[in-house]
Amino acid sequence: MIRLTYILSAMALGLIIFNATKVNWSDPFEGESLVAIISVLASACGILLLGILRLSIRVKKASEKN
C-alpha cells in the first residue's frame, strides 16, 4: 500500500511539473492558464492527502506492535 502511495505521489508531482509549464505567467488567470493552476493545486492536494495516508498507515503499524 505504501508503494502505491509513492507511485501516485510521483505521478502527481509529474502533473504539477507538466501543468506548471502550461501556465502563461504574464496572465495566469485567463484561459488555459487558469485550468493549469487549478490542476497544480489539485495535484498538490493529492500529494498532501497521500502523505497523510502514509503517516496513518505507519501509526497503525506502530500501534499494532504494542
C-alpha positions in Angstrom: 0.0 0.0 0.0 2.8 2.4 0.8 4.5 1.7 -2.5 1.2 2.6 -4.3 1.1 5.9 -2.5 4.7 6.7 -3.5 3.8 5.8 -7.2 0.7 8.0 -7.0 2.7 10.9 -5.4 5.3 10.6 -8.2 2.5 10.8 -10.8 1.0 13.8 -9.1 4.4 15.5 -9.0 4.7 14.9 -12.7 1.3 16.5 -13.2 2.4 19.5 -11.2 5.6 19.9 -13.4 3.6 19.4 -16.6 0.9 21.9 -15.7 3.4 24.5 -14.4 4.8 24.6 -17.9 1.4 25.3 -19.3 0.8 28.5 -17.2 1.1 31.8 -19.0 2.9 33.7 -16.3 2.2 37.1 -17.9 -1.6 36.5 -17.5 -2.1 33.4 -15.2 -5.8 33.7 -14.6 -7.0 33.6 -18.2 -8.0 30.6 -20.3 -5.8 27.5 -20.2 -3.6 29.1 -17.5 -6.4 29.0 -15.0 -7.0 25.3 -15.7 -3.3 24.6 -15.3 -3.2 26.5 -12.0 -6.3 24.5 -10.7 -4.6 21.3 -11.8 -1.4 22.2 -10.0 -3.4 22.9 -6.8 -5.4 19.7 -7.1 -2.2 17.6 -7.6 -0.6 19.3 -4.6 -3.7 18.4 -2.5 -3.4 14.8 -3.7 0.2 14.7 -2.6 -0.7 16.1 0.8 -3.5 13.5 1.2 -1.3 10.6 0.2 1.3 11.8 2.7 -1.4 11.8 5.4 -2.4 8.3 4.3 1.3 7.1 4.6 1.6 8.6 8.0 -1.7 7.0 9.2 -0.5 3.6 7.9 2.8 3.9 9.9 0.9 4.9 13.0 -1.4 1.9 12.7 1.6 -0.4 12.3 3.3 1.1 15.3 0.2 0.8 17.4 -0.3 -2.9 16.5 3.3 -3.7 17.7 2.4 -2.5 21.2 
